[in-house]
Amino acid sequence: MTSENAPQGAHVRRLPFLIRRDGAWLYRGSPVTRKAMVCLFASMLVRDAEGQYILRNPMEEGVIEVEDAPFIITQLDFKGCCGRQQTLCMRTNMDEVICIGPEHPITCDWDRPTAECAAVPYVHVRDGEGAYPLQARISRSVYFELAALAVPGHVNGQSCLGVWSRDQFFPLSRS
């Protein structure tokens, strides 16, 4: 039964999947090691209006646990001149290529404390069914590459460092 057909307040069953912070998929505590299988599961992943992660296929659906973000950005490539005219393209751990811009912005919550003591940047991969999108956390190595491309800017009256892609500025940190 899909959530559109489920009666209000109906319980969606929990599936024994976990996506760890490092991007590893576990089923009943064991790593799913076949890349093709993980990519298939990832293509069926949605986020409902309450922010829960749901694995949905034509036959069934269920809630799964995600420690941070379901995807990780593992590579960065940029095209064009530096600055406003460049296009930053990123590859996820599912081999999906995303070009940063209005449909796929970089977001960074500067006020969220983390173990790394720095804001963690995320990329919008695809829309969810409500206000919660599916995101990819930018890996540390890609973040360092972005930092090398960063330029000063201002967002909401605050000085910051950020990157340009497709003529849009994306702040990464306070300056």
Buried (B, 14 or more C-beta within 10 A) or exposed (E): EEBEEEEEEEEBEEBEBBBEEEBBBBBEEEEBEEEEEBBEBBEEBBBBEBEBBBBBEEEEBBBBBBEBBBBBBBBBEBEEEEEEEBBBBBBBBBEBEBBBBEEBBBBBEBEEEEEEEBBBBBBBBBEBBEEBBBBBBBBEEBBEBBEEBBEEBEBEEEEBBBBBBBEBBBBBBEE
